[in-house]
Amino acid sequence: MDRYLKSPEASKFLGISSSSLWELKRTKVLEPGKHWIYVTGKTRSNVLFNVDKIRQWQIDMTKYIESPERDIKAATKIKTFED
């Protein structure tokens, strides 16, 4: 079962600052209903963060950042200038 925590507890559990957690939410990196929820289902409600889904997102992003495929994809975007 997924664990939902308030921002201070979630940020401590995930090893990121509370402001970073809110920024990820604000910029829609974290998906509503998947990574976070409104407690009452209304926009003025408190927010709970799904630390299990966010931890998996951290793992997935780490794998992507460190993947050789990403390096190859980035290298193909570099323009070459020939004489």
C-alpha positions in Angstrom: 0.0 0.0 0.0 1.3 3.5 -0.9 2.3 5.8 1.9 1.1 9.4 1.9 2.8 12.0 4.0 2.6 15.8 4.6 5.3 17.9 3.0 7.8 18.1 6.0 7.7 14.3 6.6 7.8 13.5 2.8 10.7 15.8 2.2 12.7 14.2 5.1 11.8 10.7 3.9 12.8 11.5 0.3 15.9 13.5 1.2 14.9 16.6 -0.6 13.8 20.0 0.7 10.2 20.8 1.2 10.5 23.7 -1.3 11.9 21.3 -3.9 9.0 19.0 -3.4 6.5 21.9 -3.8 8.4 23.1 -6.9 8.2 19.6 -8.5 4.4 19.8 -7.8 4.1 23.3 -9.1 5.9 22.6 -12.4 3.8 19.4 -12.9 6.8 17.1 -12.7 4.9 15.3 -10.0 1.5 14.2 -11.3 -1.8 14.8 -9.4 -3.4 11.6 -8.3 -0.2 9.7 -8.7 2.4 11.6 -6.8 0.2 13.8 -4.7 -3.4 14.3 -3.7 -5.7 16.9 -2.1 -6.8 15.4 1.2 -10.5 16.4 0.8 -10.5 16.4 -3.0 -10.8 20.2 -3.1 -8.2 22.7 -4.2 -8.0 24.5 -0.9 -7.3 21.3 0.9 -4.1 20.1 2.5 -1.8 18.1 0.2 -0.3 14.7 0.9 2.6 13.3 -1.1 2.9 9.6 -2.2 6.4 8.9 -1.1 6.5 5.5 -2.6 5.6 6.8 -6.1 8.0 9.8 -5.7 10.8 7.4 -4.6 10.2 5.3 -7.8 10.3 8.5 -9.8 13.7 9.4 -8.2 15.0 5.9 -9.1 13.7 6.1 -12.7 15.2 9.6 -13.2 18.5 8.5 -11.8 18.6 5.5 -14.2 17.7 7.8 -17.1 20.3 10.4 -16.3 23.0 7.7 -16.0 21.9 5.7 -19.0 24.3 5.3 -22.0 21.2 5.8 -24.3 20.8 9.3 -22.9 24.4 10.1 -23.7 24.1 8.9 -27.3 20.8 10.8 -27.7 22.5 14.0 -26.4 25.5 13.5 -28.6 23.4 13.2 -31.8 21.9 16.6 -31.0 25.3 18.3 -31.1 25.9 20.2 -34.3 29.1 19.6 -36.1 30.9 22.4 -38.0 33.0 21.3 -41.0 35.4 23.5 -42.9 
